[in-house]
Amino acid sequence: MAKTVILGVIGSDAHVVGITILEQALSAAGFDVVNLGVQTSQEDFITAARDADAEAVLISSLYGHAEQDCQGFRERLDEAGLDIVTYIGGNLAVGQDDFEETRRRFRELGFDRVFDSETDPEDAIAALRQDLQIATTEAERHRVEG
């Protein structure tokens, strides 16, 4: 049975190309994708995850204000009783020079994985398969471990 993932762009961000590419890649990899589109609120992500009985929420942000948009998101998921895998990726901070520092901040916000804007969708899919304990191919295992 296919795993369901929620995908969307958080906050006031209107960048749609990245999630469109990611939606196609996730669908081709066998996931059921609920694409919430752009300018999505935390509440919309939570409602969609609950309604779809999703296993993961994947958030995209390219306009550099994701930290502000994601404050309290993990706590809201917990309050809703959702024990769910969370990923975020994109250009997450204005003037982002040190991505490891950005990654650390978003991990502190409760995200399971944090990706930069240059991440290949296949890398995110391989990580998702690992985190959701879905059988992977040898090539996918190498991507996650590499």
Secondary structure, 3 states (H helix, E strand, C coil): CCCEEEEEEECCCCCCHHHHHHHHHHHHCCCEEEECCCCECHHHHHHHHHHHCCCEEEEEECCCEHHHHHCCHHHHHHHCCCCCEEEEEECCECCCCCHHHHHHHHHHCCCCEEEECCCCHHHHHHHHHHHCCCCCCHHHHHHHHC
